Every structure is written in C-alpha cells, then in structure tokens.
Amino acid sequence: MSALSDTARAARPAGGIRSSVRDSLVVAKRNLIRMTRIPEMVLFGLIQPVMFVVLFTYVFGGSIKVGGSLSTQDYREFLMGGIFAQTVTFATAGAGAGIADDMHKGLIDRFRSLPMARGAVLTGRTLADLVQTALTLLVLALVALLVGWRSHENFAKILAGFGLLLLLGYAFSWIGALIGLSVRTPEAATSGGLIWLFPLTFISNAFVDSNNLPTFFRHVAEWNPFSTTVQACRELFGNLPPGFKTPDAWPMQHPVLASVLWSVLILVVFRTLAVRKYRSATA
C-alpha cells in the first residue's frame, strides 16, 4: 500500500490552473451523467419548492401583511424572492449527501490516489450541483409565472437577480461539501445539511416583513446573508410591495453589494476548509 501511495504521489502532475480546471470539469461531467441516470434526484428536488410556492400563495396569501398591503398579488411577488433563495440554499443538503455517499463507497479514496488536482473532486461536484440548481430555478420560475408572479424590471436586472441566487447557492454548496466530508453516512449529511438551514431561512425576511419580527430576531434577520440575497432579488425583480419600509441595517440598504460580499466570503472560507478536510479525509 505504501508503494502504491508513493507511486500515485509521484504520478501526480504539478499543480496549475489549466489542469485543475480540466480535472474539475471531468468530475463535474461524471456527476451530471450520474444525475441523468437517477432522474428522481432532480424530480424530488423540485417538489419541495413547488409545494412552498403553492402553499404560501394560496394558503397564506392575503393573510400576511407586507408593507401596507394585504393584497394576495403583492404577497405573491414579495414571496418569490424568498422561495428562490430557499431553493438554492436547500440544495446544500443534497451536495453534502452526495459527497458523503462517495466517501462511504470509497470513491473519494480512489480519487485521491489519481494524478489529479487536489480540489478538483470537490469543485467538480459543486459545479454539477450548480447546474442542477440552475435547472431547478428555471422550472420554479415557470411555476411562479403560472401562479401569477411577475417581475417589473428590465431583463438585465432579472438576470442579475438570478445570478445572485446562483452565487449564493454555489457558496452554500461548499458548506454542504464540508459537512459531507465530516460525517460517516449520507443520512447524517442530509440531516446535518438541513438542521441549521431551517432557522437560517425562517429567521429572515423570506416569508414575512422583517420589520414585524421581535427586536432580537429582526436584527438577526437583517444581517442574515440569506435575507440579504432575498432583499436584493426583490429590488432587482421590482417586487417590493407598496408602502414597504426598507430596514435601516446596512445589508438591507445595500442588498446587492452585501449579497455579493456575503456569498464570496462564505465561498472562500468554506472552500478552503473543505479542501483541507478532503486532503485528510478517509472513508
């Protein structure tokens, strides 16, 4: 085993951006092919956000006041930024479970023995998850249009809004990668990937006006990176209801810039931690 390990290390090429990108794309292709062979993975990933759209639109719409309005249409447009953001962040659990499954089956050890860039396995996996998230967002946007959601801004701002959502989702997928490398089973990765997401998404401005929250939770919501992206999307989509008072907290006053800063910070920190964990992880 020692001789094989030494041979693998000797065969490993010198690092470089070109080889790292090539290796990452190869791993991403492998994961995308796997997704096409297990279509229920994509299907089940669509069911939850569609259910949230339908339930919140038709059950709570007209009962929750946002700004100065109780209009069902105003709440529907207010809601969709939160549903979009929740969808991309909940993909974290799937990313963690996929990596934990590869660990459990010994695939990570096999990848580590190959002459490839160290971070390529994780980068390829997160890129594949990003593609799946983009497809999910596309379907979800079509469903939202069917139930009456509309954007009131130009096409460039709409694209910028979805770009922020994908950036947040990609950053959070690295949190999932770290969780997947830190647990022993895919089931534990799924639980670990969801348990902290519920308070993150519900103590936010996703479903209600944060101005109506108790003082402590209002401050948490206003500085929540999730809330920042939701607020940015509402501004870029033109979905702020009449009479809505933007909170005074800096992230809410500058949501687009704050969203980019939060996402980049999360991405840099958790990619560094995940790659470091990958180097020492064993099945």
DOFI-747811 format. One record per residue (C-alpha): residue number from 0; residue in three letters; chain; z, x, y. Coordinates in steps of 0.25 Angstrom, whole numbers, always signed. Last residue first. Example, Ala and Ser with C-alpha at 12.3 -4.5 7.8 and 13.67 -1.06 7.14 Angstrom:
BEGIN
<atom k="1" r="SER" c="A" pz="+29" px="+55" py="-4"/>
<atom k="0" r="ALA" c="A" pz="+31" px="+49" py="-18"/>
***
This chain:
BEGIN
<atom k="282" r="ALA" c="A" pz="+16" px="-54" py="+26"/>
<atom k="281" r="THR" c="A" pz="+19" px="-43" py="+35"/>
<atom k="280" r="ALA" c="A" pz="+20" px="-42" py="+50"/>
<atom k="279" r="SER" c="A" pz="+21" px="-28" py="+57"/>
<atom k="278" r="ARG" c="A" pz="+8" px="-27" py="+64"/>
<atom k="277" r="TYR" c="A" pz="+7" px="-42" py="+66"/>
<atom k="276" r="LYS" c="A" pz="+20" px="-43" py="+74"/>
<atom k="275" r="ARG" c="A" pz="+15" px="-33" py="+84"/>
<atom k="274" r="VAL" c="A" pz="+2" px="-41" py="+85"/>
<atom k="273" r="ALA" c="A" pz="+10" px="-54" py="+87"/>
<atom k="272" r="LEU" c="A" pz="+20" px="-48" py="+97"/>
<atom k="271" r="THR" c="A" pz="+8" px="-43" py="+106"/>
<atom k="270" r="ARG" c="A" pz="+0" px="-56" py="+104"/>
<atom k="269" r="PHE" c="A" pz="+13" px="-63" py="+108"/>
<atom k="268" r="VAL" c="A" pz="+15" px="-56" py="+121"/>
<atom k="267" r="VAL" c="A" pz="+1" px="-55" py="+126"/>
<atom k="266" r="LEU" c="A" pz="-3" px="-69" py="+123"/>
<atom k="265" r="ILE" c="A" pz="+10" px="-75" py="+128"/>
<atom k="264" r="LEU" c="A" pz="+8" px="-67" py="+141"/>
<atom k="263" r="VAL" c="A" pz="-7" px="-71" py="+142"/>
<atom k="262" r="SER" c="A" pz="-3" px="-86" py="+140"/>
<atom k="261" r="TRP" c="A" pz="+8" px="-86" py="+150"/>
<atom k="260" r="LEU" c="A" pz="-1" px="-79" py="+161"/>
<atom k="259" r="VAL" c="A" pz="-13" px="-88" py="+158"/>
<atom k="258" r="SER" c="A" pz="-4" px="-101" py="+159"/>
<atom k="257" r="ALA" c="A" pz="+3" px="-96" py="+172"/>
<atom k="256" r="LEU" c="A" pz="-11" px="-93" py="+179"/>
<atom k="255" r="VAL" c="A" pz="-16" px="-107" py="+175"/>
<atom k="254" r="PRO" c="A" pz="-2" px="-114" py="+178"/>
<atom k="253" r="HIS" c="A" pz="+0" px="-109" py="+192"/>
<atom k="252" r="GLN" c="A" pz="+10" px="-120" py="+198"/>
<atom k="251" r="MET" c="A" pz="+15" px="-123" py="+184"/>
<atom k="250" r="PRO" c="A" pz="+17" px="-109" py="+180"/>
<atom k="249" r="TRP" c="A" pz="+24" px="-106" py="+193"/>
<atom k="248" r="ALA" c="A" pz="+34" px="-118" py="+192"/>
<atom k="247" r="ASP" c="A" pz="+33" px="-128" py="+203"/>
<atom k="246" r="PRO" c="A" pz="+29" px="-140" py="+194"/>
<atom k="245" r="THR" c="A" pz="+16" px="-147" py="+196"/>
<atom k="244" r="LYS" c="A" pz="+18" px="-161" py="+201"/>
<atom k="243" r="PHE" c="A" pz="+9" px="-171" py="+195"/>
<atom k="242" r="GLY" c="A" pz="+6" px="-183" py="+204"/>
<atom k="241" r="PRO" c="A" pz="-8" px="-186" py="+198"/>
<atom k="240" r="PRO" c="A" pz="-9" px="-179" py="+184"/>
<atom k="239" r="LEU" c="A" pz="-13" px="-165" py="+181"/>
<atom k="238" r="ASN" c="A" pz="-25" px="-165" py="+172"/>
<atom k="237" r="GLY" c="A" pz="-35" px="-157" py="+180"/>
<atom k="236" r="PHE" c="A" pz="-39" px="-149" py="+168"/>
<atom k="235" r="LEU" c="A" pz="-35" px="-135" py="+174"/>
<atom k="234" r="GLU" c="A" pz="-22" px="-141" py="+180"/>
<atom k="233" r="ARG" c="A" pz="-18" px="-147" py="+167"/>
<atom k="232" r="CYS" c="A" pz="-22" px="-135" py="+159"/>
<atom k="231" r="ALA" c="A" pz="-14" px="-126" py="+168"/>
<atom k="230" r="GLN" c="A" pz="-2" px="-135" py="+167"/>
<atom k="229" r="VAL" c="A" pz="-3" px="-135" py="+151"/>
<atom k="228" r="THR" c="A" pz="-5" px="-120" py="+152"/>
<atom k="227" r="THR" c="A" pz="+8" px="-118" py="+160"/>
<atom k="226" r="SER" c="A" pz="+16" px="-128" py="+151"/>
<atom k="225" r="PHE" c="A" pz="+13" px="-119" py="+139"/>
<atom k="224" r="PRO" c="A" pz="+18" px="-107" py="+146"/>
<atom k="223" r="ASN" c="A" pz="+31" px="-114" py="+149"/>
<atom k="222" r="TRP" c="A" pz="+36" px="-111" py="+163"/>
<atom k="221" r="GLU" c="A" pz="+35" px="-126" py="+168"/>
<atom k="220" r="ALA" c="A" pz="+40" px="-131" py="+155"/>
<atom k="219" r="VAL" c="A" pz="+53" px="-123" py="+155"/>
<atom k="218" r="HIS" c="A" pz="+56" px="-127" py="+169"/>
<atom k="217" r="ARG" c="A" pz="+54" px="-141" py="+166"/>
<atom k="216" r="PHE" c="A" pz="+62" px="-140" py="+153"/>
<atom k="215" r="PHE" c="A" pz="+74" px="-135" py="+161"/>
<atom k="214" r="THR" c="A" pz="+72" px="-146" py="+172"/>
<atom k="213" r="PRO" c="A" pz="+70" px="-158" py="+163"/>
<atom k="212" r="LEU" c="A" pz="+56" px="-161" py="+162"/>
<atom k="211" r="ASN" c="A" pz="+48" px="-171" py="+171"/>
<atom k="210" r="ASN" c="A" pz="+42" px="-160" py="+179"/>
<atom k="209" r="SER" c="A" pz="+36" px="-155" py="+166"/>
<atom k="208" r="ASP" c="A" pz="+26" px="-167" py="+166"/>
<atom k="207" r="VAL" c="A" pz="+25" px="-171" py="+151"/>
<atom k="206" r="PHE" c="A" pz="+17" px="-167" py="+139"/>
<atom k="205" r="ALA" c="A" pz="+13" px="-152" py="+141"/>
<atom k="204" r="ASN" c="A" pz="+22" px="-149" py="+153"/>
<atom k="203" r="SER" c="A" pz="+31" px="-141" py="+144"/>
<atom k="202" r="ILE" c="A" pz="+44" px="-142" py="+135"/>
<atom k="201" r="PHE" c="A" pz="+35" px="-149" py="+125"/>
<atom k="200" r="THR" c="A" pz="+25" px="-137" py="+123"/>
<atom k="199" r="LEU" c="A" pz="+35" px="-126" py="+122"/>
<atom k="198" r="PRO" c="A" pz="+46" px="-134" py="+115"/>
<atom k="197" r="PHE" c="A" pz="+35" px="-138" py="+104"/>
<atom k="196" r="LEU" c="A" pz="+29" px="-124" py="+103"/>
<atom k="195" r="TRP" c="A" pz="+42" px="-117" py="+99"/>
<atom k="194" r="ILE" c="A" pz="+42" px="-124" py="+85"/>
<atom k="193" r="LEU" c="A" pz="+27" px="-123" py="+83"/>
<atom k="192" r="GLY" c="A" pz="+24" px="-109" py="+80"/>
<atom k="191" r="GLY" c="A" pz="+36" px="-106" py="+72"/>
<atom k="190" r="SER" c="A" pz="+34" px="-119" py="+63"/>
<atom k="189" r="THR" c="A" pz="+19" px="-115" py="+61"/>
<atom k="188" r="ALA" c="A" pz="+23" px="-100" py="+58"/>
<atom k="187" r="ALA" c="A" pz="+34" px="-104" py="+48"/>
<atom k="186" r="GLU" c="A" pz="+24" px="-113" py="+41"/>
<atom k="185" r="PRO" c="A" pz="+14" px="-101" py="+41"/>
<atom k="184" r="THR" c="A" pz="+25" px="-92" py="+34"/>
<atom k="183" r="ARG" c="A" pz="+33" px="-80" py="+36"/>
<atom k="182" r="VAL" c="A" pz="+35" px="-79" py="+51"/>
<atom k="181" r="SER" c="A" pz="+32" px="-69" py="+62"/>
<atom k="180" r="LEU" c="A" pz="+17" px="-67" py="+61"/>
<atom k="179" r="GLY" c="A" pz="+15" px="-81" py="+62"/>
<atom k="178" r="ILE" c="A" pz="+24" px="-82" py="+74"/>
<atom k="177" r="LEU" c="A" pz="+17" px="-70" py="+81"/>
<atom k="176" r="ALA" c="A" pz="+3" px="-77" py="+79"/>
<atom k="175" r="GLY" c="A" pz="+8" px="-90" py="+84"/>
<atom k="174" r="ILE" c="A" pz="+13" px="-83" py="+97"/>
<atom k="173" r="TRP" c="A" pz="-1" px="-77" py="+97"/>
<atom k="172" r="SER" c="A" pz="-7" px="-91" py="+96"/>
<atom k="171" r="PHE" c="A" pz="+1" px="-94" py="+109"/>
<atom k="170" r="ALA" c="A" pz="-8" px="-85" py="+117"/>
<atom k="169" r="TYR" c="A" pz="-20" px="-91" py="+111"/>
<atom k="168" r="GLY" c="A" pz="-16" px="-105" py="+114"/>
<atom k="167" r="LEU" c="A" pz="-12" px="-102" py="+128"/>
<atom k="166" r="LEU" c="A" pz="-26" px="-95" py="+131"/>
<atom k="165" r="LEU" c="A" pz="-33" px="-107" py="+124"/>
<atom k="164" r="LEU" c="A" pz="-25" px="-117" py="+134"/>
<atom k="163" r="LEU" c="A" pz="-29" px="-108" py="+146"/>
<atom k="162" r="GLY" c="A" pz="-43" px="-108" py="+142"/>
<atom k="161" r="PHE" c="A" pz="-43" px="-123" py="+140"/>
<atom k="160" r="GLY" c="A" pz="-38" px="-125" py="+155"/>
<atom k="159" r="ALA" c="A" pz="-49" px="-114" py="+159"/>
<atom k="158" r="LEU" c="A" pz="-60" px="-122" py="+152"/>
<atom k="157" r="ILE" c="A" pz="-55" px="-135" py="+160"/>
<atom k="156" r="LYS" c="A" pz="-55" px="-127" py="+173"/>
<atom k="155" r="ALA" c="A" pz="-69" px="-123" py="+171"/>
<atom k="154" r="PHE" c="A" pz="-74" px="-137" py="+167"/>
<atom k="153" r="ASN" c="A" pz="-69" px="-143" py="+180"/>
<atom k="152" r="GLU" c="A" pz="-56" px="-151" py="+182"/>
<atom k="151" r="HIS" c="A" pz="-52" px="-165" py="+179"/>
<atom k="150" r="SER" c="A" pz="-50" px="-164" py="+164"/>
<atom k="149" r="ARG" c="A" pz="-49" px="-177" py="+156"/>
<atom k="148" r="TRP" c="A" pz="-41" px="-183" py="+145"/>
<atom k="147" r="GLY" c="A" pz="-44" px="-197" py="+140"/>
<atom k="146" r="VAL" c="A" pz="-41" px="-197" py="+125"/>
<atom k="145" r="LEU" c="A" pz="-55" px="-193" py="+121"/>
<atom k="144" r="LEU" c="A" pz="-54" px="-181" py="+131"/>
<atom k="143" r="ALA" c="A" pz="-41" px="-176" py="+124"/>
<atom k="142" r="VAL" c="A" pz="-48" px="-177" py="+111"/>
<atom k="141" r="LEU" c="A" pz="-59" px="-168" py="+116"/>
<atom k="140" r="ALA" c="A" pz="-49" px="-158" py="+122"/>
<atom k="139" r="LEU" c="A" pz="-41" px="-158" py="+108"/>
<atom k="138" r="VAL" c="A" pz="-54" px="-154" py="+101"/>
<atom k="137" r="LEU" c="A" pz="-57" px="-143" py="+111"/>
<atom k="136" r="LEU" c="A" pz="-42" px="-138" py="+111"/>
<atom k="135" r="THR" c="A" pz="-43" px="-138" py="+95"/>
<atom k="134" r="LEU" c="A" pz="-55" px="-129" py="+96"/>
<atom k="133" r="ALA" c="A" pz="-49" px="-120" py="+106"/>
<atom k="132" r="THR" c="A" pz="-36" px="-119" py="+97"/>
<atom k="131" r="GLN" c="A" pz="-45" px="-115" py="+85"/>
<atom k="130" r="VAL" c="A" pz="-52" px="-104" py="+92"/>
<atom k="129" r="LEU" c="A" pz="-38" px="-99" py="+98"/>
<atom k="128" r="ASP" c="A" pz="-33" px="-99" py="+83"/>
<atom k="127" r="ALA" c="A" pz="-44" px="-90" py="+79"/>
<atom k="126" r="LEU" c="A" pz="-41" px="-81" py="+91"/>
<atom k="125" r="THR" c="A" pz="-27" px="-81" py="+87"/>
<atom k="124" r="ARG" c="A" pz="-30" px="-77" py="+72"/>
<atom k="123" r="GLY" c="A" pz="-40" px="-66" py="+77"/>
<atom k="122" r="THR" c="A" pz="-30" px="-60" py="+87"/>
<atom k="121" r="LEU" c="A" pz="-19" px="-60" py="+76"/>
<atom k="120" r="VAL" c="A" pz="-28" px="-53" py="+66"/>
<atom k="119" r="ALA" c="A" pz="-34" px="-44" py="+76"/>
<atom k="118" r="GLY" c="A" pz="-21" px="-38" py="+82"/>
<atom k="117" r="ARG" c="A" pz="-20" px="-26" py="+73"/>
<atom k="116" r="ALA" c="A" pz="-35" px="-23" py="+74"/>
<atom k="115" r="MET" c="A" pz="-42" px="-22" py="+60"/>
<atom k="114" r="PRO" c="A" pz="-42" px="-12" py="+48"/>
<atom k="113" r="LEU" c="A" pz="-36" px="-21" py="+38"/>
<atom k="112" r="SER" c="A" pz="-22" px="-20" py="+33"/>
<atom k="111" r="ARG" c="A" pz="-16" px="-29" py="+43"/>
<atom k="110" r="PHE" c="A" pz="-26" px="-40" py="+40"/>
<atom k="109" r="ARG" c="A" pz="-21" px="-40" py="+25"/>
<atom k="108" r="ASP" c="A" pz="-7" px="-40" py="+30"/>
<atom k="107" r="ILE" c="A" pz="-10" px="-52" py="+38"/>
<atom k="106" r="LEU" c="A" pz="-17" px="-59" py="+27"/>
<atom k="105" r="GLY" c="A" pz="-4" px="-59" py="+18"/>
<atom k="104" r="LYS" c="A" pz="-4" px="-74" py="+15"/>
<atom k="103" r="HIS" c="A" pz="+9" px="-76" py="+23"/>
<atom k="102" r="MET" c="A" pz="+4" px="-68" py="+35"/>
<atom k="101" r="ASP" c="A" pz="-9" px="-75" py="+36"/>
<atom k="100" r="ASP" c="A" pz="-1" px="-88" py="+35"/>
<atom k="99" r="ALA" c="A" pz="+8" px="-83" py="+46"/>
<atom k="98" r="ILE" c="A" pz="-5" px="-80" py="+55"/>
<atom k="97" r="GLY" c="A" pz="-10" px="-95" py="+53"/>
<atom k="96" r="ALA" c="A" pz="+4" px="-101" py="+55"/>
<atom k="95" r="GLY" c="A" pz="+5" px="-94" py="+68"/>
<atom k="94" r="ALA" c="A" pz="-8" px="-98" py="+73"/>
<atom k="93" r="GLY" c="A" pz="-6" px="-112" py="+69"/>
<atom k="92" r="ALA" c="A" pz="+7" px="-113" py="+76"/>
<atom k="91" r="THR" c="A" pz="+1" px="-107" py="+89"/>
<atom k="90" r="ALA" c="A" pz="-9" px="-118" py="+89"/>
<atom k="89" r="PHE" c="A" pz="+2" px="-126" py="+95"/>
<atom k="88" r="THR" c="A" pz="-1" px="-119" py="+108"/>
<atom k="87" r="VAL" c="A" pz="-15" px="-123" py="+109"/>
<atom k="86" r="THR" c="A" pz="-12" px="-138" py="+106"/>
<atom k="85" r="GLN" c="A" pz="+0" px="-138" py="+116"/>
<atom k="84" r="ALA" c="A" pz="-9" px="-133" py="+127"/>
<atom k="83" r="PHE" c="A" pz="-20" px="-144" py="+125"/>
<atom k="82" r="ILE" c="A" pz="-9" px="-155" py="+124"/>
<atom k="81" r="GLY" c="A" pz="-2" px="-151" py="+137"/>
<atom k="80" r="GLY" c="A" pz="-15" px="-150" py="+144"/>
<atom k="79" r="MET" c="A" pz="-19" px="-164" py="+138"/>
<atom k="78" r="LEU" c="A" pz="-6" px="-171" py="+143"/>
<atom k="77" r="PHE" c="A" pz="-9" px="-172" py="+158"/>
<atom k="76" r="GLU" c="A" pz="-23" px="-178" py="+155"/>
<atom k="75" r="ARG" c="A" pz="-16" px="-188" py="+146"/>
<atom k="74" r="TYR" c="A" pz="-5" px="-190" py="+156"/>
<atom k="73" r="ASP" c="A" pz="-14" px="-194" py="+167"/>
<atom k="72" r="GLN" c="A" pz="-22" px="-203" py="+158"/>
<atom k="71" r="THR" c="A" pz="-10" px="-210" py="+154"/>
<atom k="70" r="SER" c="A" pz="-6" px="-212" py="+168"/>
<atom k="69" r="LEU" c="A" pz="+9" px="-211" py="+171"/>
<atom k="68" r="SER" c="A" pz="+7" px="-203" py="+183"/>
<atom k="67" r="GLY" c="A" pz="+16" px="-196" py="+194"/>
<atom k="66" r="GLY" c="A" pz="+15" px="-182" py="+188"/>
<atom k="65" r="VAL" c="A" pz="+15" px="-185" py="+173"/>
<atom k="64" r="LYS" c="A" pz="+23" px="-197" py="+168"/>
<atom k="63" r="ILE" c="A" pz="+23" px="-199" py="+153"/>
<atom k="62" r="SER" c="A" pz="+22" px="-213" py="+147"/>
<atom k="61" r="GLY" c="A" pz="+7" px="-216" py="+150"/>
<atom k="60" r="GLY" c="A" pz="+3" px="-206" py="+139"/>
<atom k="59" r="PHE" c="A" pz="+14" px="-205" py="+129"/>
<atom k="58" r="VAL" c="A" pz="+8" px="-212" py="+117"/>
<atom k="57" r="TYR" c="A" pz="-7" px="-212" py="+120"/>
<atom k="56" r="THR" c="A" pz="-9" px="-198" py="+127"/>
<atom k="55" r="PHE" c="A" pz="+3" px="-191" py="+120"/>
<atom k="54" r="LEU" c="A" pz="+0" px="-196" py="+106"/>
<atom k="53" r="VAL" c="A" pz="-16" px="-194" py="+107"/>
<atom k="52" r="VAL" c="A" pz="-15" px="-180" py="+113"/>
<atom k="51" r="PHE" c="A" pz="-4" px="-175" py="+104"/>
<atom k="50" r="MET" c="A" pz="-11" px="-180" py="+92"/>
<atom k="49" r="VAL" c="A" pz="-23" px="-173" py="+96"/>
<atom k="48" r="PRO" c="A" pz="-15" px="-160" py="+98"/>
<atom k="47" r="GLN" c="A" pz="-9" px="-162" py="+84"/>
<atom k="46" r="ILE" c="A" pz="-22" px="-165" py="+76"/>
<atom k="45" r="LEU" c="A" pz="-30" px="-153" py="+81"/>
<atom k="44" r="GLY" c="A" pz="-23" px="-142" py="+74"/>
<atom k="43" r="PHE" c="A" pz="-23" px="-150" py="+61"/>
<atom k="42" r="LEU" c="A" pz="-38" px="-150" py="+62"/>
<atom k="41" r="VAL" c="A" pz="-39" px="-136" py="+65"/>
<atom k="40" r="MET" c="A" pz="-31" px="-132" py="+53"/>
<atom k="39" r="GLU" c="A" pz="-37" px="-143" py="+45"/>
<atom k="38" r="PRO" c="A" pz="-50" px="-135" py="+46"/>
<atom k="37" r="ILE" c="A" pz="-46" px="-125" py="+36"/>
<atom k="36" r="ARG" c="A" pz="-59" px="-117" py="+33"/>
<atom k="35" r="THR" c="A" pz="-63" px="-117" py="+48"/>
<atom k="34" r="MET" c="A" pz="-49" px="-111" py="+51"/>
<atom k="33" r="ARG" c="A" pz="-51" px="-100" py="+41"/>
<atom k="32" r="ILE" c="A" pz="-64" px="-97" py="+48"/>
<atom k="31" r="LEU" c="A" pz="-57" px="-96" py="+61"/>
<atom k="30" r="ASN" c="A" pz="-47" px="-87" py="+55"/>
<atom k="29" r="ARG" c="A" pz="-57" px="-77" py="+50"/>
<atom k="28" r="LYS" c="A" pz="-65" px="-77" py="+63"/>
<atom k="27" r="ALA" c="A" pz="-52" px="-74" py="+70"/>
<atom k="26" r="VAL" c="A" pz="-49" px="-62" py="+61"/>
<atom k="25" r="VAL" c="A" pz="-63" px="-57" py="+63"/>
<atom k="24" r="LEU" c="A" pz="-62" px="-59" py="+78"/>
<atom k="23" r="SER" c="A" pz="-49" px="-51" py="+79"/>
<atom k="22" r="ASP" c="A" pz="-55" px="-40" py="+71"/>
<atom k="21" r="ARG" c="A" pz="-67" px="-39" py="+81"/>
<atom k="20" r="VAL" c="A" pz="-58" px="-40" py="+93"/>
<atom k="19" r="SER" c="A" pz="-49" px="-29" py="+88"/>
<atom k="18" r="SER" c="A" pz="-61" px="-20" py="+84"/>
<atom k="17" r="ARG" c="A" pz="-66" px="-22" py="+99"/>
<atom k="16" r="ILE" c="A" pz="-53" px="-20" py="+106"/>
<atom k="15" r="GLY" c="A" pz="-50" px="-7" py="+98"/>
<atom k="14" r="GLY" c="A" pz="-40" px="-2" py="+88"/>
<atom k="13" r="ALA" c="A" pz="-43" px="+10" py="+79"/>
<atom k="12" r="PRO" c="A" pz="-48" px="+5" py="+65"/>
<atom k="11" r="ARG" c="A" pz="-39" px="+2" py="+54"/>
<atom k="10" r="ALA" c="A" pz="-43" px="+10" py="+42"/>
<atom k="9" r="ALA" c="A" pz="-32" px="+20" py="+43"/>
<atom k="8" r="ARG" c="A" pz="-22" px="+8" py="+43"/>
<atom k="7" r="ALA" c="A" pz="-28" px="+2" py="+31"/>
<atom k="6" r="THR" c="A" pz="-28" px="+15" py="+24"/>
<atom k="5" r="ASP" c="A" pz="-13" px="+17" py="+27"/>
<atom k="4" r="SER" c="A" pz="-10" px="+3" py="+22"/>
<atom k="3" r="LEU" c="A" pz="-17" px="+5" py="+9"/>
<atom k="2" r="ALA" c="A" pz="-10" px="+18" py="+7"/>
<atom k="1" r="SER" c="A" pz="+3" px="+11" py="+9"/>
<atom k="0" r="MET" c="A" pz="+0" px="+0" py="+0"/>
***
